[in-house]
């Protein structure tokens, strides 16, 4: 499609040019319009469009697979609002006010609208770039950290496309050359999960999309239907989150829908508690689903299908003992029951349905191919007896279908077009298609992605259940667990989890991911906005007496975050008697000048020690005119008052001591015997206002999430330590600030 864009040479439509470049649209440009003229686009059929935002919306619509503009009515309207707002950046007197407004809006957001890039992001990006030096100076000052974070993220992800646009249309103004914008190969990423497949690169940092993308096979816009199908045998964990978010991503991209289906076919493991919490976790992830179904809804139809396959000679009842059956499948040995008559199979099938003694000895198997090299096709089990009551339907059934049997059927019945499955199921794909063929069902496309594996982490619900049942953790929401509720309770923002998972994309590469990367993303989100507080470790804290300090304590009102007003203010008490951490006290020499944070300098005149040679008290004088830049030690401190609150600082370690378990390795052998450390501390009085879920930074100690707020003075506030993404190495021990924070 040959398109021609015309605009005035002095005012190139940067947003339009950038969006077209990212979307891979190609057109020639003509910079001969008179100054002040709106840009115009000549289509290949001779039709003409005019106006910067009209053309930007056009690009958003024709680049539909990128979801640049065409979304649900609410998000599309939000995009329109931002397009209307973007020109304000060009008004000199309004520029900083606009920056402040967008900075606050981006406090808890990765993108302006939804979880993926839109033309709204491109419009605001171009508005900032268009101010030239003014934005660059603000960007370096870090005055608007949320805005800078967002700007840098967009710029980095689309560096090649955006840099080319800037070089061509800003760095070389007036060149008069006609330029053709064409889609290039996406820039290779240094993420661990980049994959090139069929000549296409999928690299989805922070949920944004490459110019070229991996497609669902035979997908049609508006007709894609996907399902996220967890088993209600535990809580949603980080591995499930990847599947859920990828389903949503493809549904949004193709304007389709996602349903949530509970794969509830094993009453021994499943409970209503898990259903409720899975729905809670799905909502936490922001998954937009059209309906909730259960595999158990289809038990009558599945029973009918099983009987039909028996009558057609495609299934048989087998009473071979389980271990012998497994051995025969491995060796390709046909069961002695394989050639039973239809009548005999139906008779035994009815015994299974009744849950009789004879029926309990049997299972229903598909008659596929016992000689197939793919062992999953060697007569898999379709039904087993189970007398345990089902959490939804009680004791109505005595037989239950296996996942291998019900999944191909229910997918087809519910009209699923594409079934997203992790690559660990790859060998069972042929089985899935064969079963659908035997059933006479419409073929559903399987789309594979790699399972998300984390170091020092177990994602098997069976193994996680062991920790719960053996009292190794508090429950499924324990902060040491990889469940959504667990890591959120630890202090992870859902925005960070979404960004981390979407960075992995739909790669089929198997990766063992480090937690550090996830926590580093989280730090970038919480650091610009979380309030700062002071705490002193209670054990062996040391009193510093300032002989010329204020005998009558006074109070100052200070910001909780010097670069973010939204964090609020706190009252700080200044006294001639203050507490400091022991690790700081033992580092000080007589006559040394130190800096007291948020106060000024002081000189230590005397160091008192106890009979064991431990520092017990310091005496000093204020030296507020001293140069804070020249002191070696910058001390956090608390006044010696009865207004301080008691704290319990809790640190966690991994539940296992090995990065990756081998397939035949027993996880119980590598269970970490010590995974929780509690440290009592004192905190400034303002911390009594903390609420459960609040995230703060304790100066020189790290980030924390309030798990239990102040209930009564005798019970401490419980704060969970939040990792910051820095590996605990020996090199870090040499860093004084971090050394102090771990003592």
C-alpha positions in Angstrom: 0.0 0.0 0.0 1.7 3.2 -1.2 1.0 6.1 1.2 2.4 9.6 1.0 2.7 11.8 4.1 3.0 15.6 3.7 3.9 18.0 6.5 5.7 21.3 7.1 9.4 21.0 7.4 9.6 23.0 10.7 6.9 20.9 12.5 7.3 17.2 11.8 4.5 15.1 13.4 6.8 13.1 15.6 4.0 11.1 17.3 2.7 10.0 13.9 6.1 9.2 12.5 7.1 7.2 15.6 3.9 5.2 15.7 4.2 4.4 12.1 7.8 3.2 12.5 6.9 1.0 15.5 3.9 -0.4 13.7 6.0 -1.2 10.6 3.9 1.0 8.3 5.7 2.2 5.2 5.1 5.5 3.4 7.1 8.3 1.7 7.3 11.8 3.1 7.1 15.2 1.6 8.1 18.2 3.8 7.0 20.9 1.5 3.8 22.1 3.2 3.6 25.7 4.3 4.5 26.4 7.9 1.6 25.9 10.3 -0.2 23.5 7.9 -1.6 20.3 9.4 0.0 17.1 8.2 -1.9 15.2 5.5 -1.9 11.6 4.3 -2.6 10.6 0.7 -3.9 7.0 0.6 -3.3 4.7 -2.3 -6.9 5.0 -3.5 -6.6 8.7 -3.8 -8.4 9.5 -0.5 -6.9 12.1 1.8 -6.8 12.5 5.6 -5.6 15.6 7.5 -4.6 16.4 11.0 -1.9 15.1 13.3 -4.2 13.1 15.7 -6.5 12.0 12.9 -3.6 10.4 11.2 -2.3 9.0 14.5 -5.6 7.3 15.1 -5.5 6.0 11.6 -2.2 4.4 12.3 -3.5 2.9 15.5 -6.5 1.4 13.6 -4.6 -0.1 10.7 -2.0 -1.5 13.0 -4.7 -3.5 14.8 -2.5 -6.4 15.9 -0.5 -4.0 18.1 -3.6 -2.8 19.9 -2.4 0.7 19.5 -5.8 2.2 19.5 -8.6 -0.4 18.8 -9.5 -1.7 22.3 -12.6 -1.9 24.4 -14.7 1.3 24.4 -13.4 2.5 27.8 -9.7 2.1 27.0 -10.1 3.6 23.5 -11.8 6.6 25.1 -9.0 6.9 27.6 -6.6 7.0 24.6 -8.6 9.8 23.1 -8.4 11.8 26.3 -4.6 11.6 26.3 -4.4 12.6 22.6 -6.4 15.7 23.5 -4.1 16.4 26.5 -0.8 15.9 24.6 -0.6 19.4 23.0 -0.4 21.0 26.4 3.3 20.1 26.5 3.9 22.6 23.7 2.6 25.5 25.8 5.6 26.9 27.6 3.8 28.1 30.8 1.9 24.8 31.1 4.8 22.4 30.5 5.9 21.6 34.1 2.3 21.4 35.3 1.7 18.8 32.6 4.8 16.9 33.6 3.7 16.9 37.3 0.2 15.7 36.3 1.4 12.8 34.2 4.1 11.9 36.8 1.4 11.4 39.5 -0.8 9.5 37.1 2.1 7.1 36.4 2.7 6.4 40.0 1.3 2.8 39.9 1.2 2.4 36.1 3.6 1.1 33.4 1.7 2.5 30.5 -0.9 5.3 30.2 -3.7 3.0 29.2 -4.0 -0.6 30.2 -0.9 -2.9 30.3 0.4 -2.4 26.8 1.7 0.4 24.7 -0.8 2.6 22.9 -0.7 5.7 20.6 -1.4 7.7 23.8 2.1 6.8 25.1 3.6 7.7 21.7 1.7 11.1 21.7 3.0 12.1 25.2 6.5 10.8 24.4 6.6 12.9 21.3 5.2 15.9 23.3 8.1 15.7 25.7 10.7 15.1 23.0 9.4 18.1 21.1 10.4 20.5 23.9 14.1 19.6 23.3 16.5 20.8 25.9 13.8 21.7 28.4 12.7 18.1 28.8 16.2 16.8 28.8 17.2 19.1 31.7 14.2 17.9 33.7 14.9 14.3 32.8 18.4 14.6 34.2 17.2 16.3 37.4 14.9 13.4 38.2 12.3 15.8 39.4 9.5 13.7 38.0 10.8 10.1 38.5 7.6 8.2 37.5 7.5 10.2 34.2 11.2 9.6 33.6 10.9 5.9 34.3 8.0 5.6 31.8 9.8 7.7 29.2 13.1 5.7 29.5 11.1 2.4 29.3 9.4 3.4 26.1 12.6 4.9 24.6 14.6 1.8 25.5 12.1 -0.8 24.2 11.7 1.0 20.8 15.2 2.4 20.7 15.9 1.6 17.1 12.6 2.9 15.7 12.5 6.1 17.9 16.2 6.9 17.4 15.8 6.7 13.7 12.8 9.0 13.7 14.6 11.6 15.9 17.7 11.5 13.8 15.8 11.9 10.6 13.3 14.5 11.6 14.8 16.4 14.5 18.5 16.0 14.2 18.5 16.7 10.4 15.8 19.4 10.0 15.4 20.9 6.6 17.3 18.2 4.7 14.4 18.1 2.3 15.0 14.5 1.5 12.1 12.1 1.1 12.4 9.2 3.5 10.7 5.8 3.3 9.8 4.3 6.7 10.0 0.5 6.6 9.9 -2.2 9.2 13.3 -3.5 10.2 14.2 -6.7 12.2 13.4 -6.0 15.8 16.5 -5.3 17.9 17.8 -8.4 19.7 17.2 -8.2 23.4 19.5 -9.2 26.2 16.6 -10.8 28.2 16.9 -14.5 28.9 13.9 -15.4 27.0 14.2 -13.8 23.6 13.4 -16.3 20.8 13.4 -16.0 17.0 10.9 -18.4 15.5 9.8 -18.6 11.9 11.9 -15.5 11.2 9.9 -13.5 13.8 11.3 -12.0 17.1 9.1 -11.9 20.2 10.5 -9.6 22.8 7.8 -8.1 25.0 9.4 -5.9 27.6 6.8 -4.5 30.0 3.9 -5.8 28.0 4.8 -3.7 24.9 4.9 -5.2 21.4 7.6 -5.5 18.8 6.9 -4.4 15.2 7.0 -8.0 14.2 5.2 -10.5 16.3 4.6 -14.2 16.7 1.1 -15.0 15.6 -1.4 -17.5 16.7 -1.9 -20.0 13.9 -5.0 -19.2 11.8 -6.2 -16.6 14.2 -8.8 -14.1 13.0 -9.5 -10.8 14.6 -12.6 -10.9 16.8 -12.9 -14.7 16.6 -10.2 -15.9 19.0 -11.3 -17.7 22.1 -8.9 -18.8 24.8 -9.1 -20.5 28.2 -7.1 -20.3 31.3 -7.7 -23.6 33.0 -6.1 -24.0 36.5 -6.8 -27.0 38.7 -8.3 -25.9 42.0 -5.7 -27.9 44.1 -3.8 -24.9 45.3 -3.3 -21.1 45.0 -2.2 -19.4 41.8 1.6 -19.2 41.6 4.1 -17.3 39.5 4.2 -20.1 36.8 0.4 -20.0 36.4 0.6 -16.2 36.2 2.6 -16.5 33.0 -0.1 -18.7 31.4 -2.9 -16.3 32.5 -1.2 -13.2 31.3 -0.3 -14.7 27.9 -3.9 -15.7 27.4 -5.0 -12.2 28.1 -2.3 -10.7 25.9 -3.4 -12.8 22.9 -7.1 -12.1 23.6 -6.4 -8.4 23.6 -4.3 -8.6 20.5 -6.9 -10.4 18.5 -9.9 -8.7 20.1 -11.0 -12.1 21.4 -12.0 -13.5 24.7 -10.6 -15.5 27.6 -12.7 -17.8 29.8 -11.6 -19.2 33.2 -12.2 -22.9 33.4 -11.6 -24.9 36.6 -10.1 -28.3 35.7 -11.9 -30.0 38.6 -11.5 -33.7 37.8 -9.6 -34.9 40.9 -11.7 -34.7 44.1 -8.8 -36.0 46.2 -6.9 -32.7 45.7 -9.5 -30.0 45.0 -11.4 -27.7 47.4 -13.8 -24.8 47.2 -11.2 -22.7 49.1 -8.9 -23.0 46.2 -11.6 -22.0 43.7 -12.3 -18.8 45.7 -8.6 -17.9 46.0 -7.8 -18.7 42.4 -10.5 -16.2 41.3 -9.1 -13.7 43.8 -5.6 -14.1 42.3 -6.9 -13.9 38.7 -8.6 -10.6 39.7 -5.4 -9.4 41.3 -3.5 -10.0 38.0 -6.1 -7.9 36.2 -7.3 -10.8 33.9 -10.4 -9.8 32.1 -12.4 -13.0 31.5 -15.8 -13.4 29.8 -17.1 -16.3 31.9 -16.2 -19.0 34.5 -16.8 -22.6 33.8 -15.9 -25.9 35.3 -14.9 -29.2 33.7 -17.4 -30.8 36.1 -20.2 -28.9 34.2 -19.5 -31.3 31.3 -19.4 -34.6 33.3 -22.7 -35.9 31.7 -21.4 -35.2 28.2 -18.0 -36.7 29.0 -19.7 -39.9 30.2 -21.7 -40.1 27.0 -18.6 -39.6 24.9 -16.8 -42.3 26.9 -19.6 -44.8 26.2 -19.7 -43.9 22.6 -16.0 -44.6 22.2 -16.4 -47.9 23.9 -19.2 -48.8 21.4 -17.1 -47.7 18.5 -14.1 -49.8 19.6 -12.0 -46.8 20.4 -11.8 -47.4 24.2 -11.8 -50.4 26.5 -11.9 -51.2 30.2 -8.7 -52.6 31.7 -8.2 -54.2 35.1 -4.4 -54.5 34.8 -2.7 -53.4 38.1 -1.3 -49.9 37.8 2.4 -50.7 38.0 2.1 -53.5 35.5 0.1 -51.2 33.2 2.9 -48.6 33.4 5.5 -51.2 32.6 3.5 -52.5 29.6 3.1 -48.9 28.2 6.8 -48.3 28.5 7.6 -51.6 26.7 4.8 -51.3 24.1 3.1 -54.5 25.4 -0.7 -54.7 24.7 -3.0 -55.3 27.6 -4.7 -58.7 27.7 -8.0 -56.6 28.0 -7.3 -54.7 24.8 -9.4 -57.0 22.6 -12.3 -57.5 25.0 -15.7 -57.4 23.3 -17.8 -54.2 23.4 -20.3 -56.1 25.6 -17.7 -57.0 28.1 -16.3 -53.4 28.1 -19.8 -51.9 28.6 -20.4 -54.4 31.5 -17.2 -53.4 33.2 -17.8 -49.7 32.5 -21.2 -49.9 34.3 -19.3 -51.6 37.2 -17.0 -48.6 37.3 -19.9 -46.2 37.2 -21.5 -48.0 40.2 -18.2 -47.9 42.1 -18.5 -51.6 42.8 -15.6 -53.8 44.1 -15.1 -55.1 40.6 -15.4 -51.6 39.1 -12.8 -50.2 41.5 -10.3 -52.6 40.0 -10.7 -51.1 36.5 -10.0 -48.0 34.4 -11.0 -46.9 31.0 -8.3 -46.6 28.4 -8.3 -45.2 24.9 -7.4 -47.7 22.1 -4.8 -45.7 20.2 -1.4 -47.2 19.3 0.7 -49.3 21.7 3.6 -49.3 19.2 3.9 -45.6 18.7 7.3 -44.1 19.6 5.4 -41.3 21.4 4.5 -43.1 24.6 1.7 -40.8 25.3 -0.2 -42.4 22.5 0.1 -45.9 24.0 -3.5 -46.4 25.2 -3.7 -43.5 27.8 -6.2 -43.8 30.7 -9.4 -41.9 30.1 -11.4 -42.6 33.3 -10.6 -43.9 36.9 -12.8 -44.7 39.8 -12.8 -42.4 42.8 -15.2 -42.6 45.8 -14.1 -39.3 47.3 -17.0 -36.7 47.2 -16.5 -33.8 44.7 -16.3 -30.3 46.2 -19.0 -29.1 43.8 -21.3 -32.1 43.1 -20.8 -34.3 46.1 -21.0 -38.1 45.6 -23.0 -38.2 42.4 -20.1 -39.8 40.4 -17.8 -42.7 41.2 -15.7 -42.2 38.1 -13.8 -39.2 37.0 -12.1 -38.3 33.6 -8.4 -37.7 33.3 -7.1 -34.4 32.1 -5.9 -36.1 28.9 -9.5 -37.1 28.1 -11.6 -34.2 29.1 -9.3 -31.3 28.0 -9.6 -32.0 24.2 -13.3 -32.5 24.5 -14.2 -29.5 26.7 -11.9 -27.3 24.6 -13.8 -28.2 21.5 -17.3 -28.0 23.1 -16.6 -24.5 24.5 -15.4 -23.3 21.2 -11.8 -22.7 22.2 -9.8 -21.7 19.1 -6.3 -21.9 20.6 -5.2 -23.8 23.7 -2.1 -22.3 25.2 0.0 -25.0 26.9 3.5 -25.0 28.4 6.1 -26.8 26.4 6.4 -29.5 29.0 3.2 -31.0 27.4 4.8 -31.0 23.9 5.0 -34.9 23.7 1.3 -35.0 24.5 0.2 -32.7 21.7 -0.2 -35.7 19.3 -2.3 -37.4 21.9 -4.5 -34.3 22.2 -5.2 -34.2 18.5 -5.7 -37.9 18.2 -8.3 -37.9 20.9 -10.1 -35.0 19.3 -10.1 -36.9 16.0 -11.5 -40.1 17.7 -14.2 -38.0 19.3 -15.1 -36.3 16.0 -14.5 -32.8 17.6 -13.3 -29.7 15.8 -9.6 -29.3 15.9 -8.3 -26.8 18.4 -4.9 -25.2 17.8 -2.3 -25.8 20.4 0.1 -22.9 21.1 3.2 -23.7 23.3 5.2 -21.4 25.5 8.0 -22.2 28.0 7.2 -23.0 31.6 8.5 -20.3 33.9 11.0 -21.8 36.4 12.7 -19.8 39.2 15.9 -20.5 41.1 15.6 -22.1 44.5 11.8 -22.5 43.9 9.3 -25.3 43.9 6.3 -24.7 41.7 4.7 -28.2 42.1 1.4 -27.8 44.0 2.0 -31.2 45.5 5.4 -30.1 46.9 4.0 -26.7 48.1 1.2 -28.6 49.9 3.9 -30.6 51.8 5.2 -27.3 53.3 1.7 -26.3 54.3 0.8 -29.6 55.8 4.1 -30.0 57.7 3.9 -26.5 59.2 7.0 -25.2 57.4 5.0 -22.2 56.3 2.0 -20.3 57.6 -0.2 -21.1 54.6 -0.6 -20.7 50.9 -0.1 -16.9 51.2 3.2 -17.3 53.1 5.7 -14.7 51.9 8.3 -17.4 51.2 5.8 -19.1 48.8 5.9 -18.4 45.0 2.1 -17.9 45.0 0.6 -14.6 43.9 -0.7 -14.0 47.4 2.7 -15.0 48.9 4.9 -12.7 46.8 2.4 -9.8 47.1 2.5 -10.3 50.9 6.2 -10.1 50.6 6.0 -6.7 49.0 5.9 -7.3 45.3 3.8 -4.9 43.2 1.5 -6.7 40.7 2.8 -4.2 38.1 6.3 -5.6 38.6 5.1 -9.2 38.2 3.2 -8.4 35.0 6.2 -6.6 33.6 8.5 -9.5 34.5 6.3 -12.2 33.0 5.6 -10.3 29.8 9.3 -9.8 29.3 9.5 -13.5 28.9 6.9 -13.4 26.1 5.7 -16.6 24.5 9.2 -18.0 24.1 9.6 -21.8 23.9 13.1 -21.5 25.4 13.4 -23.2 28.8 14.8 -20.7 31.3 15.7 -20.8 34.9 15.0 -17.2 36.0 16.6 -15.3 38.8 14.4 -13.7 41.4 16.8 -10.8 41.5 15.5 -9.5 38.1 11.9 -9.5 39.4 12.8 -7.7 42.6 14.9 -5.2 40.7 11.8 -4.3 38.6 9.8 -4.0 41.8 12.4 -1.6 43.3 12.1 0.7 40.3 8.3 1.0 41.0 8.4 1.4 44.8 11.5 3.5 45.3 10.3 6.7 43.7 7.2 6.9 45.9 7.5 4.9 49.1 7.9 6.9 52.4 11.2 6.9 54.2 11.3 6.2 57.9 14.0 5.5 60.5 14.5 2.4 62.7 17.2 1.4 65.2 17.9 -2.2 66.0 16.8 -2.7 69.6 19.5 -5.1 70.8 22.7 -3.3 72.0 21.6 0.1 70.6 23.9 2.9 71.9 22.9 6.2 73.4 24.6 9.3 72.1 24.5 12.2 74.5 24.9 15.7 72.9 26.1 17.9 75.7 25.1 21.1 73.9 21.9 19.6 72.4 18.4 20.8 73.0 17.5 19.9 76.6 13.9 20.7 75.8 13.1 18.5 72.7 11.6 20.3 69.7 9.8 19.0 66.6 10.3 19.7 62.9 8.0 18.6 60.1 9.9 16.8 57.4 8.9 15.2 54.1 8.7 11.4 54.1 10.2 11.4 50.6 12.4 14.4 49.6 11.6 13.9 45.9 7.9 12.9 46.1 5.4 15.2 47.9 2.7 12.5 47.7 4.5 10.5 50.4 3.4 13.0 53.0 5.1 14.5 56.0 6.2 13.4 59.4 7.0 15.0 62.8 10.6 14.4 63.9 11.7 15.1 67.5 15.2 16.5 68.2 16.7 15.9 71.6 20.1 15.9 73.4 19.8 12.1 73.9 19.5 10.0 70.7 19.8 6.3 69.9 22.1 5.0 67.2 22.8 1.4 65.9 25.6 -0.4 67.6 27.3 -1.2 64.3 27.6 2.6 63.8 28.8 3.2 67.4 31.7 0.7 67.1 32.8 2.4 63.9 33.3 5.8 65.4 36.6 7.1 66.7 37.2 9.8 69.4 37.1 13.3 68.0 35.5 12.0 64.7 33.0 14.2 63.0 29.9 12.4 61.9 26.7 13.5 60.2 23.3 13.0 61.9 20.8 12.5 59.1 18.3 15.4 58.7 20.0 17.4 61.4 23.7 18.2 60.7 27.2 17.3 62.0 28.3 16.3 65.4 31.7 15.6 66.9 32.2 12.6 69.2 34.2 13.6 72.2 34.1 10.5 74.4 33.4 6.7 73.9 32.4 4.7 76.9 32.7 0.9 77.0 31.5 -1.9 79.3 33.6 -4.5 81.0 33.6 -6.6 77.8 35.0 -3.8 75.8 31.7 -3.1 74.0 30.7 0.4 73.3 28.0 1.4 75.8 27.6 5.2 75.4 28.9 8.1 73.4 29.2 11.7 74.3 29.5 14.5 71.7 28.7 18.0 70.7 26.8 19.4 67.8 28.7 21.0 64.9 25.9 22.0 62.6 28.1 24.3 60.5 30.2 21.3 59.5 30.4 20.1 56.0 28.2 17.0 55.6 30.1 16.1 52.4 33.3 15.5 54.2 32.2 13.1 56.9 32.7 9.4 56.5 29.7 8.2 58.6 26.1 9.3 57.9 24.1 8.1 60.9 20.4 7.4 61.3 19.1 8.1 64.7 16.1 8.2 66.9 15.3 10.5 69.9 15.3 8.9 73.4 11.6 9.3 74.0 8.7 7.0 75.0 7.0 7.8 71.7 9.0 5.3 69.7 7.2 2.2 68.4 8.3 -1.4 68.6 9.1 -3.2 65.4 9.6 -6.8 64.3 11.7 -6.8 61.2 11.4 -10.1 59.4 13.8 -11.4 56.7 13.2 -14.5 54.6 15.3 -17.0 52.8 14.5 -19.6 50.1 12.6 -22.7 51.1 15.2 -25.0 49.5 19.0 -24.8 49.3 19.5 -25.8 45.8 19.1 -23.7 42.7 17.6 -26.4 40.6 16.4 -29.9 41.5 17.1 -32.8 39.3 14.2 -34.9 38.1 14.9 -37.8 40.4 15.9 -35.7 43.4 13.8 -35.6 46.6 13.1 -32.0 47.5 12.8 -32.9 51.2 16.5 -33.5 51.2 17.3 -29.9 50.3 14.7 -28.2 52.5 16.3 -25.1 54.0 16.2 -25.5 57.9 16.3 -21.8 58.5 14.2 -19.5 56.3 13.0 -16.8 58.7 14.9 -14.3 60.8 13.2 -11.8 63.1 14.9 -8.7 64.5 13.4 -6.4 67.1 13.8 -2.7 66.5 12.5 0.7 67.5 10.9 3.0 64.9 10.0 6.7 64.8 6.6 7.6 66.2 5.0 8.4 62.9 5.1 4.6 62.0 2.2 4.0 64.4 0.1 5.2 61.5 1.2 2.4 59.1 -1.5 0.3 57.6 -1.3 -3.4 56.5 0.1 -3.5 53.0 1.9 -0.1 53.2 5.4 -0.2 51.7 8.1 1.9 53.2 11.9 2.3 53.2 13.8 2.2 56.4 16.8 4.4 56.0 20.0 2.4 55.4 18.1 -0.9 56.1 16.0 -1.5 53.0 12.4 -1.8 51.8 9.7 -3.2 54.0 6.0 -4.1 53.7 3.8 -3.7 56.7 2.2 -7.0 57.4 0.7 -6.3 60.9 0.1 -2.7 61.9 0.1 -1.3 65.4 -2.6 -2.9 67.3 -1.5 -2.2 70.9 1.8 -0.8 72.3 2.9 -4.1 73.7 2.7 -5.8 70.3 5.3 -4.8 67.7 4.5 -3.7 64.1 5.5 -6.5 61.8 7.5 -5.5 58.7 8.5 -7.9 56.0 11.8 -7.2 54.3 11.4 -6.7 50.5 14.4 -7.8 48.3 15.8 -5.1 46.2 17.3 -7.2 43.4 20.9 -7.1 44.5 22.5 -10.4 45.0 24.0 -10.9 48.5 27.7 -11.4 47.5 30.9 -10.8 49.4 31.6 -7.8 47.2 28.4 -6.2 48.7 29.7 -6.8 52.2 32.4 -4.2 51.5 29.7 -1.5 50.9 29.3 0.2 54.3 25.7 1.2 53.9 24.6 -2.2 53.0 26.8 -3.8 55.6 25.1 -1.6 58.2 21.7 -2.6 57.0 22.3 -6.2 57.6 23.4 -5.8 61.2 
